[in-house]
Amino acid sequence: MMSWITTVVPIIGPTILANDLTSEPITESSQASLRDKKMLLAARDEAAAFVASHGAIMGVRLEAALQHLRPHYPETSDDQLAQAILAWEDS
């Protein structure tokens, strides 16, 4: 499971993901976390285009990130997930 996404933040009504990163030593599970972070960072520009175009523009990186997030947040819309990707800060 994506342990670095553990808190919620309100975005346009419903609550959805935000970051809660910790400074853990690199382990097998934190390696997966690093891959997840890289995926979200790679999708940020496409998430901005998606939100700005009201869903008309969806790039392959954003689609991959949304597919990865959907099982963890099944009730959350693509627009809300894209906004959360934009709001997420890699600290």
N, C-alpha and C positions, 0 to 999 in steps of 0.2 A: 504494500500500500504506500501511497505517497505521503510519507510522514512529515514532510516539510510544509504540507498544506493542512494545517490543523485548526486554524481559527476561522471565524467567519466575520464578514464585514458587510454592512448593508450597501447594496448597489441597486438603485431604482426599485425599492420595495423589498423583494425577497433577499434573503441573505445567501451569500455564496463565498467561495474560497478566498483566502488571503494567505499571506506567508507567515510562518512562524519558524524561521530557520534557527538552527542551533549550531554551535561550533563543535561537532562531534568529530572524532578521528575517522579517517577514511576507512570504511569497511565495505564488505560486499553490498550491503543494503545502502550505504551512503554513495557507493558507485552508481547504483540505480538512481539515487536522488540527484546526483550530478548530471546524469543523462536527462532526467526530467527537467532540471533547471535549464540545460542547454536547449531542450526542445521548446520550452516556453520563451526563452530569450530569442530564439530563431523565429518564433511566430509573432513577435510583438509588432513589427511593421505591418504584417498582414492583418493582424487584429485591429490595428488602427484604421486600415483601409476598409475592413469589414464593417466596423462601427460607423465610420464616416459615410459609407455608401448605403447604410441601412440594410446590410446583408447582401448587397448585389455583388460585391467583390469578395471572393474567398480563394486564397492561395493554398497551395499544397501543404505548406508548413503549418498554417493555421488549421487546416482540416486534420492533419495528423495529431496536433495538440488537442483538438476537440474530441477526436476519437479516443485519445488516451484519457481525457478527463471525464467523458460521459459516464463510464461505469461507476465512478466515484460520486458523481453529481447528476443522477438521472433526471431529476425534476428541473434542472437549470437549463435555460434556453441557450442557444449558440451565442446570441447577442450578450447575454449576461456573462457567459464564460469568456468571450472576447474582451469585454470590459474588465473582467477580473485579471486577465492576462496583462492588460495595459496598466492596471493599478498595482500589480505585483512588483515588488522591489527585491532585487537580489542583493542582500546585504551580507 
